[in-house]
């Protein structure tokens, strides 16, 4: 193991209390920190005992926190929010940052209006008794140049101090918190290291963080405000972007193979950071009991996936992952048109694994079924996801999205092919014209607060919009693809629970992000696009909000995944996808 950095970091809340107690007795104080409500309230009481009248607010999603913590909601009938629009940020940045206010204020008339460049929301509250209350909600942000030379506007800590007897503050300035310090020091340590030019640059690059922060579930589906999750996401994608630039590739290049980047962000009162290069260590191999496949409420263990696959029979085939794990598949030969079914390409998207196996059980009972199934294409990422879920079970964990090489296996074109070889073998065995590729995406808001807030390159995925489909097709096949999607969504819309789920999520999406940027058929958003890079003439991709859900939400996901496979195969057999 090579340690690039190992350091303690001062907790901003502690240093702020000491500073205010020592120098600002009698003052009125407002501060914005990346701390949960309980810690902020405890600090306010301590400062009050020292003669400091302090109000400590959240620097992360301040508008949502103000509604949860300060706004009188009894009798509230209407809300108008004028949100900031800044040249350094996407026009809808602060509108999206207000998510999911629409859902939290159920039954309240909510209006958003674009405002000016001032870093404050102007909120007008209307009550049933005729009262109208206006207040400003400060959104502390600073502009800086990030790790790839882009100018970004990002949330920050802030301090205002108004001495006794004065109207205006004598201190009104940003304060760098441990949340920001840890991010900047981690990225700087990696950027300064003398990396070579040959990929991969390491087996695993581990960023171990202990930090206080916010972990607040919200009463809307699986929504949660988490600064620790946000830090994981910012560290992972920022370092991936650094290595994209280091390699000479464009930002967002999914073929880069830096190695496995592993941010592990744990809760703790004493902030600490360690950045180290380490070898693979087989994490995520702990045993777990099998669960009933049809009603599974959790992701499956490796052993259960293998057992379920073996029970299907057929002709087995396999490839090997970068870490040496088996990528197993089976080919069930028959007279029907061939289909390839895969799941787990992005290993933190887990409902597809169950949905694929459930669908294959049913297809196996058909006398002429012809399909190849690979239920888990990325076992190395799946092992990392299992490991990361032990500390933070509901986080999205995008560090487990790609392979241990650090790439998206679909974009791998050079030897050694490792995991991708299994998909190519499935195509060779079946001659399939249709690939059903089961995916998922975040079940709650995805943010990168210290890199501009919205997830760069993945802005479309920032908030959930229900279950939806993507159809990619070769040139000249657009009419067949659209007809197939319309017929497929018609069948899926027979599931009333799925339709209700989609309608609710789409309603909130439209308030905070605008119209869905593609067609909606039968209450299911769909994107149909020509794509010559795909190795199949037709590739149907499912997207369910499953990062990371359990129980009924998990079951809804794999039920939709299974039903999509079965309906798509039936339409395919009827000749709907003839190329």
C-alpha positions as CSV (number, residue, x, y, z in Angstrom):
1,X,0.0,0.0,0.0
2,X,1.2,3.5,-0.9
3,X,-0.2,6.3,1.3
4,X,-0.6,9.6,-0.5
5,X,-2.1,11.5,2.4
6,X,-3.2,10.7,5.9
7,X,-4.4,13.7,8.0
8,X,-6.9,14.9,10.6
9,X,-9.0,17.9,9.7
10,X,-10.6,20.3,12.2
11,X,-14.3,20.2,12.6
12,X,-15.7,23.6,11.6
13,X,-18.5,23.5,14.2
14,X,-16.0,23.1,17.0
15,X,-13.7,25.9,15.8
16,X,-16.7,28.2,15.2
17,X,-18.0,27.7,18.7
18,X,-14.6,28.4,20.2
19,X,-14.2,31.5,18.1
20,X,-17.6,32.9,18.9
21,X,-17.4,32.1,22.7
22,X,-14.0,33.9,22.9
23,X,-14.7,37.0,20.8
24,X,-18.3,37.6,20.0
25,X,-20.3,37.5,23.3
26,X,-23.5,39.5,22.9
27,X,-23.5,39.3,19.2
28,X,-26.1,38.0,16.8
29,X,-24.7,35.3,14.6
30,X,-25.9,33.4,11.5
31,X,-23.8,30.5,10.2
32,X,-24.3,27.9,7.5
33,X,-22.6,24.6,7.9
34,X,-22.7,21.0,6.5
35,X,-24.1,19.7,9.8
36,X,-27.3,18.0,10.7
37,X,-30.1,19.7,12.6
38,X,-29.4,18.0,16.0
39,X,-25.8,19.1,16.0
40,X,-26.7,22.7,15.0
41,X,-29.4,23.0,17.7
42,X,-27.0,21.7,20.3
43,X,-24.4,24.3,19.3
44,X,-27.0,27.0,19.4
45,X,-27.8,26.1,23.0
46,X,-24.2,26.1,24.0
47,X,-23.6,29.5,22.4
48,X,-26.7,30.9,24.0
49,X,-25.3,29.9,27.4
50,X,-22.2,31.9,26.5
51,X,-24.3,35.0,25.5
52,X,-24.2,34.5,21.7
53,X,-27.6,34.5,19.9
54,X,-26.8,32.1,17.1
55,X,-28.9,30.6,14.3
56,X,-27.1,27.8,12.6
57,X,-28.5,26.6,9.2
58,X,-27.6,24.0,6.6
59,X,-25.3,25.1,3.8
60,X,-26.6,22.1,1.8
61,X,-30.0,22.6,0.2
62,X,-30.8,25.6,2.4
63,X,-34.3,26.2,1.0
64,X,-35.5,22.7,1.7
65,X,-34.0,22.8,5.2
66,X,-35.7,26.1,6.0
67,X,-39.1,24.6,5.1
68,X,-38.3,21.6,7.2
69,X,-37.0,23.5,10.2
70,X,-38.3,27.0,10.3
71,X,-41.4,27.7,8.1
72,X,-44.8,27.5,9.8
73,X,-46.7,25.0,7.6
74,X,-50.0,24.8,9.5
75,X,-52.5,26.6,7.3
76,X,-50.1,27.2,4.5
77,X,-52.0,27.3,1.2
78,X,-49.6,28.8,-1.3
79,X,-45.9,29.4,-1.8
80,X,-44.1,31.4,-4.5
81,X,-40.4,31.0,-4.7
82,X,-38.2,33.3,-6.7
83,X,-34.9,31.4,-7.2
84,X,-31.4,32.7,-8.2
85,X,-30.1,32.4,-11.7
86,X,-26.3,32.8,-12.0
87,X,-24.1,33.0,-15.1
88,X,-21.6,30.5,-13.5
89,X,-24.4,27.8,-13.1
90,X,-27.0,26.0,-15.2
91,X,-30.2,28.2,-15.4
92,X,-32.2,25.6,-13.4
93,X,-29.5,25.0,-10.8
94,X,-31.3,26.5,-7.9
95,X,-34.7,25.3,-9.0
96,X,-33.3,21.7,-8.9
97,X,-31.7,22.4,-5.6
98,X,-35.2,23.1,-4.2
99,X,-36.2,19.5,-5.0
100,X,-38.4,17.8,-3.7
101,X,-40.3,20.8,-2.2
102,X,-43.2,20.1,-4.6
103,X,-43.7,16.7,-3.0
104,X,-43.1,17.9,0.6
105,X,-45.7,20.6,0.3
106,X,-48.4,18.3,-0.9
107,X,-51.7,20.2,-1.2
108,X,-50.0,23.6,-1.2
109,X,-50.0,25.7,-4.4
110,X,-46.3,26.0,-5.3
111,X,-44.9,28.4,-7.9
112,X,-41.3,28.9,-9.0
113,X,-40.2,32.0,-10.8
114,X,-36.7,32.7,-12.1
115,X,-35.0,35.6,-10.3
116,X,-31.8,37.6,-10.4
117,X,-28.2,36.8,-9.6
118,X,-28.4,37.5,-5.8
119,X,-27.6,34.3,-3.9
120,X,-31.0,34.2,-2.1
121,X,-34.4,32.7,-2.6
122,X,-37.3,35.1,-2.1
123,X,-40.2,33.2,-0.6
124,X,-43.8,34.4,-0.3
125,X,-46.0,32.3,2.0
126,X,-49.7,32.6,1.9
127,X,-51.9,31.2,4.7
128,X,-55.6,30.2,4.9
129,X,-56.2,33.1,7.4
130,X,-55.2,35.7,4.8
131,X,-51.7,36.3,6.1
132,X,-48.9,36.8,3.6
133,X,-45.3,36.4,4.8
134,X,-42.2,37.2,2.7
135,X,-38.7,36.0,3.7
136,X,-35.3,35.7,2.1
137,X,-33.4,32.4,2.3
138,X,-29.7,32.8,1.7
139,X,-27.9,30.2,-0.4
140,X,-24.2,30.5,0.4
141,X,-22.0,29.7,-2.6
142,X,-18.6,30.7,-3.9
143,X,-17.1,30.7,-7.4
144,X,-13.8,28.8,-7.9
145,X,-11.9,27.0,-10.6
146,X,-12.1,23.3,-10.2
147,X,-9.7,20.3,-10.8
148,X,-10.2,20.4,-14.6
149,X,-10.0,24.1,-15.0
150,X,-13.7,24.8,-15.1
151,X,-15.3,27.7,-13.2
152,X,-18.0,26.4,-10.8
153,X,-20.4,27.8,-8.3
154,X,-20.6,25.6,-5.3
155,X,-22.2,25.6,-1.8
156,X,-20.0,26.7,1.1
157,X,-20.0,27.5,4.7
158,X,-20.8,31.1,5.7
159,X,-20.6,33.3,8.8
160,X,-22.4,36.6,9.7
161,X,-21.7,38.4,12.9
162,X,-23.6,41.5,14.0
163,X,-22.3,43.0,17.3
164,X,-24.8,44.2,19.9
165,X,-26.3,47.6,19.1
166,X,-25.5,47.4,15.4
167,X,-27.8,46.8,12.5
168,X,-25.3,45.5,9.9
169,X,-22.9,42.6,10.3
170,X,-19.2,43.3,10.7
171,X,-18.4,39.8,9.4
172,X,-20.3,38.5,6.3
173,X,-18.0,36.0,4.6
174,X,-17.5,32.4,3.4
175,X,-16.0,29.9,5.8
176,X,-14.3,26.8,4.5
177,X,-15.8,23.8,6.3
178,X,-14.3,20.4,6.8
179,X,-16.6,19.2,4.0
180,X,-14.9,21.4,1.5
181,X,-11.4,21.0,3.0
182,X,-11.5,17.2,2.8
183,X,-12.7,17.3,-0.8
184,X,-10.0,19.7,-1.9
185,X,-7.2,18.0,-0.1
186,X,-8.1,14.6,-1.4
187,X,-8.4,15.8,-5.0
188,X,-5.1,17.8,-4.7
189,X,-3.2,14.7,-3.3
190,X,-4.3,12.7,-6.3
191,X,-3.6,15.4,-8.8
192,X,-0.1,16.0,-7.5
193,X,1.0,12.3,-7.5
194,X,3.4,11.3,-10.3
195,X,1.1,8.9,-12.2
196,X,2.5,7.1,-15.2
197,X,1.1,7.1,-18.7
198,X,0.0,3.5,-19.0
199,X,-3.5,2.5,-18.0
200,X,-4.5,1.2,-15.5
201,X,-2.6,3.4,-13.1
202,X,-3.4,1.3,-10.0
203,X,-5.5,-1.6,-8.9
204,X,-7.5,0.4,-6.3
205,X,-7.3,4.0,-5.2
206,X,-8.9,4.4,-1.8
207,X,-10.1,7.6,-0.4
208,X,-11.2,6.9,3.2
209,X,-13.1,9.7,4.9
210,X,-14.6,10.1,8.3
211,X,-16.8,13.1,8.6
212,X,-19.9,14.5,10.4
213,X,-22.7,15.7,8.2
214,X,-26.4,15.4,7.2
215,X,-28.2,12.2,6.7
216,X,-31.9,13.1,6.5
217,X,-34.5,10.8,4.9
218,X,-37.5,12.7,3.5
219,X,-41.1,11.6,3.3
220,X,-41.2,11.2,-0.5
221,X,-40.4,7.8,-2.0
222,X,-36.7,7.0,-1.2
223,X,-35.6,10.6,-1.1
224,X,-32.8,11.5,1.3
225,X,-30.5,14.5,1.9
226,X,-27.0,13.2,2.6
227,X,-23.8,15.2,2.5
228,X,-21.7,12.0,3.0
229,X,-23.3,10.5,-0.1
230,X,-22.7,13.8,-2.0
231,X,-19.1,13.7,-1.0
232,X,-18.7,10.1,-2.2
233,X,-20.2,11.2,-5.6
234,X,-18.1,14.3,-5.9
235,X,-14.8,12.5,-5.0
236,X,-15.5,9.6,-7.4
237,X,-16.4,11.6,-10.4
238,X,-13.9,14.4,-9.8
239,X,-11.1,11.9,-9.7
240,X,-12.4,10.1,-12.7
241,X,-12.4,13.4,-14.6
242,X,-8.8,14.1,-13.5
243,X,-7.7,10.8,-14.9
244,X,-9.6,11.5,-18.1
245,X,-7.7,14.7,-18.5
246,X,-4.4,13.0,-17.5
247,X,-4.9,10.3,-20.2
248,X,-5.6,12.9,-22.8
249,X,-9.2,11.8,-23.2
250,X,-12.3,14.1,-23.2
251,X,-14.3,14.5,-20.0
252,X,-16.9,11.8,-19.8
253,X,-14.9,9.2,-21.8
254,X,-16.2,5.8,-20.5
255,X,-13.4,3.9,-22.1
256,X,-10.8,5.2,-19.6
257,X,-9.2,2.4,-17.5
258,X,-7.5,4.1,-14.5
259,X,-8.3,1.3,-12.0
260,X,-10.9,1.1,-9.3
261,X,-11.5,4.4,-7.5
262,X,-13.1,3.8,-4.1
263,X,-14.3,6.6,-1.9
264,X,-15.5,5.3,1.5
265,X,-17.2,8.0,3.4
266,X,-18.2,7.1,7.0
267,X,-19.9,9.0,9.8
268,X,-17.8,10.3,12.6
269,X,-17.4,13.4,14.8
270,X,-13.6,13.7,14.2
271,X,-12.9,14.4,10.5
272,X,-10.2,12.4,8.9
273,X,-8.9,11.7,5.4
274,X,-6.6,9.0,4.0
275,X,-5.7,8.6,0.3
276,X,-3.9,5.4,-0.6
277,X,-3.1,3.1,-3.5
278,X,-3.7,-0.5,-2.5
279,X,-4.0,-3.9,-4.3
280,X,-7.4,-5.7,-4.8
281,X,-8.5,-7.4,-1.6
282,X,-11.7,-9.3,-2.5
283,X,-14.0,-7.0,-0.6
284,X,-17.7,-7.8,-0.8
285,X,-17.4,-11.6,-0.7
286,X,-19.1,-12.0,2.7
287,X,-21.9,-14.7,2.6
288,X,-25.5,-13.8,2.7
289,X,-28.6,-16.0,2.9
290,X,-30.7,-16.7,-0.1
291,X,-34.1,-14.8,-0.4
292,X,-37.3,-15.9,-2.3
293,X,-36.6,-14.7,-5.8
294,X,-40.1,-13.7,-6.7
295,X,-40.6,-11.5,-3.7
296,X,-36.9,-10.4,-3.1
297,X,-36.6,-7.1,-1.2
298,X,-32.8,-6.9,-1.3
299,X,-30.1,-7.5,-3.9
300,X,-29.0,-11.1,-4.3
301,X,-25.8,-12.7,-3.0
302,X,-23.2,-14.0,-5.5
303,X,-24.1,-17.6,-4.5
304,X,-27.8,-17.2,-5.1
305,X,-27.2,-15.6,-8.6
306,X,-25.0,-18.6,-9.5
307,X,-27.6,-21.1,-8.1
308,X,-30.5,-19.5,-9.9
309,X,-28.5,-19.4,-13.2
310,X,-27.5,-23.1,-12.8
311,X,-31.1,-24.1,-12.2
312,X,-32.1,-22.7,-15.6
313,X,-30.0,-25.3,-17.4
314,X,-29.0,-24.6,-20.9
315,X,-25.4,-24.5,-22.2
316,X,-23.2,-22.5,-19.8
317,X,-20.5,-20.1,-20.9
318,X,-18.3,-17.5,-19.0
319,X,-15.7,-14.9,-19.1
320,X,-13.4,-13.5,-16.3
321,X,-13.4,-10.1,-14.7
322,X,-10.4,-8.0,-14.1
323,X,-10.2,-9.3,-10.5
324,X,-10.7,-12.9,-11.6
325,X,-14.4,-13.4,-10.8
326,X,-16.5,-15.5,-13.2
327,X,-19.0,-13.7,-15.5
328,X,-21.4,-16.5,-16.0
329,X,-24.1,-16.9,-18.7
330,X,-26.3,-19.6,-20.1
331,X,-27.6,-20.3,-23.6
332,X,-31.0,-21.8,-24.0
333,X,-31.4,-22.9,-27.6
334,X,-34.7,-23.0,-29.4
335,X,-36.5,-22.2,-32.6
336,X,-37.8,-18.7,-31.6
337,X,-35.8,-15.6,-32.7
338,X,-32.8,-15.3,-30.5
339,X,-32.6,-12.7,-27.7
340,X,-29.8,-11.7,-25.4
341,X,-30.7,-10.6,-21.8
342,X,-28.2,-8.9,-19.6
343,X,-28.2,-7.1,-16.2
344,X,-25.6,-5.7,-13.8
345,X,-23.5,-3.8,-16.4
346,X,-23.6,-1.0,-13.9
347,X,-23.3,-3.1,-10.7
348,X,-25.0,-0.6,-8.3
349,X,-28.2,-1.1,-10.4
350,X,-29.5,-4.2,-8.8
351,X,-33.2,-4.7,-9.6
352,X,-32.3,-5.9,-13.1
353,X,-30.4,-8.9,-11.8
354,X,-33.5,-10.2,-10.1
355,X,-35.8,-9.2,-13.0
356,X,-33.6,-11.0,-15.5
357,X,-33.5,-14.2,-13.5
358,X,-37.3,-14.1,-12.9
359,X,-38.0,-13.6,-16.6
360,X,-35.6,-16.4,-17.6
361,X,-37.5,-18.8,-15.3
362,X,-40.7,-18.1,-17.2
363,X,-39.0,-18.1,-20.6
364,X,-37.4,-21.5,-19.8
365,X,-40.9,-23.0,-19.6
366,X,-41.7,-22.1,-23.2
367,X,-40.9,-25.0,-25.6
368,X,-39.2,-22.9,-28.3
369,X,-37.6,-20.2,-26.3
370,X,-34.2,-19.1,-27.6
371,X,-32.2,-16.7,-25.4
372,X,-28.8,-16.1,-23.8
373,X,-28.8,-14.7,-20.2
374,X,-26.0,-13.0,-18.4
375,X,-27.6,-11.9,-15.1
376,X,-24.5,-10.1,-13.7
377,X,-22.1,-8.6,-16.2
378,X,-19.9,-6.7,-13.7
379,X,-19.2,-8.9,-10.6
380,X,-16.2,-6.8,-9.4
381,X,-18.5,-3.7,-9.2
382,X,-21.2,-5.8,-7.5
383,X,-18.7,-6.9,-4.9
384,X,-17.7,-3.3,-4.2
385,X,-21.4,-2.3,-4.0
386,X,-22.0,-5.1,-1.4
387,X,-19.0,-3.8,0.6
388,X,-20.1,-0.1,0.5
389,X,-23.7,-0.9,1.4
390,X,-22.6,-2.3,4.8
391,X,-21.8,1.3,6.0
392,X,-24.3,3.3,3.9
393,X,-27.0,0.9,2.7
394,X,-29.2,3.5,0.9
395,X,-26.5,5.5,-0.9
396,X,-26.2,5.2,-4.7
397,X,-22.5,4.3,-4.6
398,X,-21.5,5.2,-8.1
399,X,-17.9,4.0,-7.4
400,X,-19.4,0.5,-8.0
401,X,-20.9,1.5,-11.3
402,X,-17.9,0.6,-13.5
403,X,-15.6,-2.3,-13.5
404,X,-12.4,-2.8,-11.5
405,X,-10.6,-1.4,-14.5
406,X,-12.6,1.8,-14.0
407,X,-14.3,1.6,-17.3
408,X,-17.9,1.0,-18.6
409,X,-17.6,-2.5,-20.0
410,X,-19.9,-1.7,-22.9
411,X,-17.3,0.8,-24.2
412,X,-14.4,-1.6,-24.0
413,X,-13.0,-2.4,-27.4
414,X,-9.4,-3.6,-26.9
415,X,-8.0,-6.8,-25.5
416,X,-8.1,-8.1,-22.9
417,X,-11.9,-7.9,-23.1
418,X,-12.5,-9.5,-19.7
419,X,-16.3,-9.1,-18.8
420,X,-17.3,-7.8,-22.3
421,X,-16.2,-11.2,-23.8
422,X,-19.4,-12.8,-22.2
423,X,-21.7,-10.4,-24.1
424,X,-19.9,-11.1,-27.4
425,X,-20.2,-14.8,-26.8
426,X,-23.9,-14.5,-26.1
427,X,-24.3,-12.7,-29.5
428,X,-22.3,-15.4,-31.3
429,X,-24.4,-18.2,-29.8
430,X,-27.8,-16.6,-30.5
431,X,-27.4,-14.4,-33.6
432,X,-29.8,-12.1,-31.7
433,X,-31.1,-8.9,-33.2
434,X,-32.5,-7.8,-29.9
435,X,-30.5,-7.1,-26.7
436,X,-32.5,-6.4,-23.5
437,X,-30.1,-4.6,-21.2
438,X,-31.6,-4.0,-17.7
439,X,-30.4,-0.9,-15.9
440,X,-31.3,1.4,-13.0
441,X,-30.5,4.9,-11.8
442,X,-30.6,6.9,-8.6
443,X,-33.8,6.6,-6.5
444,X,-33.1,9.9,-4.9
445,X,-31.4,13.2,-5.9
446,X,-27.9,12.9,-7.3
447,X,-25.7,15.9,-6.5
448,X,-22.1,16.9,-6.8
449,X,-22.2,20.0,-4.6
450,X,-18.5,20.9,-4.8
451,X,-18.4,20.6,-8.6
452,X,-21.3,22.8,-9.5
453,X,-24.1,20.8,-7.8
454,X,-25.5,19.0,-10.8
455,X,-23.8,15.8,-11.8
456,X,-21.6,16.8,-14.7
457,X,-22.4,14.8,-17.8
458,X,-25.4,13.1,-16.1
459,X,-27.6,16.1,-15.5
460,X,-30.6,14.2,-17.0
461,X,-30.3,11.7,-14.1
462,X,-30.2,14.3,-11.3
463,X,-33.7,13.6,-9.9
464,X,-36.0,10.5,-10.4
465,X,-38.6,10.4,-13.2
466,X,-40.0,6.9,-12.7
467,X,-39.4,3.8,-14.7
468,X,-38.5,4.5,-18.3
469,X,-37.1,2.9,-21.5
470,X,-34.3,3.7,-24.0
471,X,-34.3,2.1,-27.4
472,X,-31.2,2.3,-29.5
473,X,-31.3,1.1,-33.1
474,X,-29.1,0.9,-36.2
475,X,-29.8,3.3,-39.1
476,X,-33.0,2.7,-41.0
477,X,-34.8,1.0,-38.2
478,X,-36.4,3.9,-36.5
479,X,-40.0,3.1,-37.5
480,X,-39.8,-0.4,-36.2
481,X,-38.2,0.8,-32.9
482,X,-40.9,3.4,-32.3
483,X,-43.7,1.0,-33.1
484,X,-42.1,-1.6,-30.7
485,X,-41.9,0.9,-27.9
486,X,-45.5,2.1,-28.2
487,X,-46.7,-1.5,-28.1
488,X,-44.4,-2.4,-25.3
489,X,-45.4,0.5,-23.1
490,X,-49.0,-0.3,-23.7
491,X,-48.4,-3.7,-22.1
492,X,-46.4,-2.4,-19.2
493,X,-49.1,0.2,-18.4
494,X,-51.4,-2.6,-17.4
495,X,-49.5,-2.6,-14.1
496,X,-51.5,0.0,-12.2
497,X,-48.9,0.3,-9.4
498,X,-46.1,1.1,-11.9
499,X,-48.3,3.7,-13.6
500,X,-49.2,5.4,-10.3
501,X,-45.5,5.5,-9.4
502,X,-44.5,7.0,-12.7
503,X,-47.2,9.7,-12.6
504,X,-46.2,10.8,-9.1
505,X,-42.5,11.0,-10.0
506,X,-43.1,12.7,-13.3
507,X,-45.3,15.4,-11.6
508,X,-42.5,16.4,-9.2
509,X,-39.9,16.1,-12.0
510,X,-41.8,18.6,-14.2
511,X,-42.0,21.2,-11.4
512,X,-38.3,21.1,-10.6
513,X,-36.7,20.2,-14.0
514,X,-39.3,21.1,-16.6
515,X,-40.8,18.8,-19.2
516,X,-39.2,15.4,-19.6
517,X,-36.8,15.8,-22.5
518,X,-38.2,12.8,-24.5
519,X,-41.5,11.2,-25.4
520,X,-43.9,9.7,-22.8
521,X,-46.0,6.7,-24.1
522,X,-48.6,5.2,-21.8
523,X,-47.1,7.1,-18.8
524,X,-43.7,5.7,-19.4
525,X,-40.9,8.1,-20.6
526,X,-39.1,6.7,-23.6
527,X,-36.0,7.8,-25.6
528,X,-35.5,6.4,-29.1
529,X,-32.2,7.1,-30.7
530,X,-30.1,5.9,-33.7
531,X,-26.8,4.4,-32.6
532,X,-24.4,2.6,-34.9
533,X,-22.0,1.7,-32.1
534,X,-24.3,-0.9,-30.6
535,X,-23.4,-4.5,-31.6
536,X,-27.1,-5.5,-31.8
537,X,-29.5,-3.9,-34.3
538,X,-31.9,-3.2,-31.5
539,X,-30.9,-2.5,-27.9
540,X,-33.7,-2.0,-25.3
541,X,-32.5,-0.5,-22.1
542,X,-34.6,-0.3,-19.0
543,X,-34.0,2.4,-16.3
544,X,-35.6,2.0,-12.9
545,X,-34.9,4.2,-9.8
546,X,-33.1,1.5,-7.8
547,X,-29.9,3.1,-6.3
548,X,-30.3,1.9,-3.6
549,X,-33.8,0.7,-2.5
550,X,-35.2,-2.2,-0.5
551,X,-38.5,-3.9,0.4
552,X,-41.5,-2.9,-1.7
553,X,-39.6,-0.4,-3.7
554,X,-37.1,-3.1,-4.7
555,X,-39.9,-5.5,-5.6
556,X,-41.6,-2.9,-7.7
557,X,-38.3,-2.5,-9.6
558,X,-37.6,-6.1,-10.4
559,X,-41.3,-6.7,-11.2
560,X,-41.1,-3.9,-13.9
561,X,-37.8,-5.4,-15.1
562,X,-39.2,-8.9,-15.5
563,X,-42.4,-7.7,-17.2
564,X,-40.4,-5.7,-19.7
565,X,-38.3,-8.7,-20.6
566,X,-41.3,-10.9,-21.0
567,X,-43.3,-8.4,-23.1
568,X,-40.3,-7.5,-25.3
569,X,-39.6,-11.2,-26.0
570,X,-43.2,-11.8,-26.9
571,X,-43.2,-8.9,-29.3
572,X,-39.9,-10.0,-30.7
573,X,-41.3,-13.5,-31.4
574,X,-44.2,-11.8,-33.2
575,X,-41.8,-10.3,-35.7
576,X,-41.9,-6.7,-34.3
577,X,-38.1,-6.4,-34.3
578,X,-37.3,-7.8,-37.7
579,X,-34.1,-6.1,-38.9
